C-alpha cells in the first residue's frame, strides 16, 4: 500500500504549520490489521520519470518521500536522535513505515508489546532562492511501545483505563534554511554598532563644545557636574543606538516578511 499527495513543481501555495491530535483506543490498534506504507510525492511538473530518477505509475511520476524513524536503533545506538544540527549528518532514512505493529510483539501467540506511531511530522523545507518551491519533504515518525497488560483491567481500574487510550499527533512543519540570513544579520549588527559608536562620539563632542561653560567637559570638576556629565553621555548613547537600530530593524522585518515568510 502506498500513500501519495499531489504537488506542482513550479507553483506551490504553502499552508501554515498544522497540528492534529487524536485520542486513540489501543484495543482497536491491537485488533486491527497491520499494514506497511510507502509514501510518494506526485510530481506533476515532470514528464520523464526515468530521467528524473522517479517512479512511473499510471502516467504519473512518483518521488519517494524519505522516512526518518526518530527512535531507530542500530548497534545499540540511536543515530536519528539528534540534539544538535550537526548530528543530522549520520541520519538513517527508510522508505517503508507502519502506523502500528501488533505482529512482532507477539509471544506464544499472544500480544505482549504493541508499537504505534505516537508522533508523525511532515517536514517541508523551502528553497532559499524561491519561497514558492520546496526540497523533498521528510516524514519523521516517533514510535512508542506499550504492554497490553497495562490496560487489561480497564473496566475496573482507573489507571488501566487511562493506559488504554493515548494521544497521537500529526504535524506539518514548513521551514527555511536561515543560515545565510542570520549571518547577514550579524554583519549588519556589527556595522551598525560601529556607525552608532561614531555618531555617539560625535554627539558627545558637540555637546561638550556647546556646554563648556557649565563644566561638562570636566567630569571630575565636581560631584554634581560629574554626575550630570555621565547622565547626558549615557542618554545620548541610548538614544543614538535606539534610533540607529530602529530603522534597520524595520528594514530587516520587511525583508523577512518578503523573503522568509510563507506565501
Buried (B, 14 or more C-beta within 10 A) or exposed (E): EBEBEEBEBEEBEBEEEEEEEEEBEBBEBBEEEEEEBBBBBBBBEBEEBEEBEBBEEEEBBBBBBBBBBBEBEEEEEEBBEBEEEEEEEEBEBEBEBBBBBBEEBEEEEEBEBBBBBBBBBBBBBBEBEEBBEBEEBBBBBBBEEBEBEBBBBBEEBEEBEEBBEBEBBBBBBBBBEBEEBEEEBEEBEEEBEEEBBEBBEEBBEEBBEEBEEEBBBEBEEEEEBBEBBEEBBEEBBEEBBEEBBEEBEEEBEEEEEEEBEBE
